[in-house]
Amino acid sequence: MRSRYSAHVMQLRDYLLATWHPRTRPLDVMFEPGLRWLGLQVKRHVVLDDTHALVEFVARSKLGGRAHRLHETSRFERVDGHWLYVDGDLPGA
């Protein structure tokens, strides 16, 4: 999770796509012009079994003078020894 957050901060498109599960991977990743990432807090990490895990996090950002929070519980799956992002749920969504 931390490496994917850092990839968003540094706009590393190839890394984000490489760490996204092929079942849910988009064709491309777009970055919001002017978006500044301010921090990441990993709230919990749950290993469900050898190949599945959950990570709940809050990522803070700022765009156009307004602060934003992304609170998500992400699902990861281990494929060929690498943890890949599958998808995530937003609380209350």
Secondary structure in CASP SS format (residue, H / E / C, confidence):
PFRMAT SS
TARGET T0000
AUTHOR 0000-0000-0000
METHOD secondary structure of the structure
MODEL  1
M C 1.00
R H 1.00
S H 1.00
R H 1.00
Y H 1.00
S H 1.00
A H 1.00
H H 1.00
V H 1.00
M C 1.00
Q C 1.00
L C 1.00
R H 1.00
D H 1.00
Y H 1.00
L H 1.00
L H 1.00
A H 1.00
T C 1.00
W E 1.00
H C 1.00
P C 1.00
R C 1.00
T C 1.00
R C 1.00
P C 1.00
L C 1.00
D C 1.00
V C 1.00
M C 1.00
F C 1.00
E C 1.00
P C 1.00
G C 1.00
L C 1.00
R E 1.00
W E 1.00
L E 1.00
G E 1.00
L E 1.00
Q E 1.00
V E 1.00
K E 1.00
R E 1.00
H E 1.00
V E 1.00
V E 1.00
L E 1.00
D E 1.00
D C 1.00
T C 1.00
H E 1.00
A E 1.00
L E 1.00
V E 1.00
E E 1.00
F E 1.00
V E 1.00
A E 1.00
R E 1.00
S E 1.00
K E 1.00
L E 1.00
G C 1.00
G C 1.00
R E 1.00
A E 1.00
H E 1.00
R E 1.00
L E 1.00
H E 1.00
E E 1.00
T E 1.00
S E 1.00
R E 1.00
F E 1.00
E E 1.00
R E 1.00
V E 1.00
D C 1.00
G C 1.00
H E 1.00
W E 1.00
L E 1.00
Y E 1.00
V E 1.00
D E 1.00
G E 1.00
D E 1.00
L C 1.00
P C 1.00
G C 1.00
A C 1.00
END
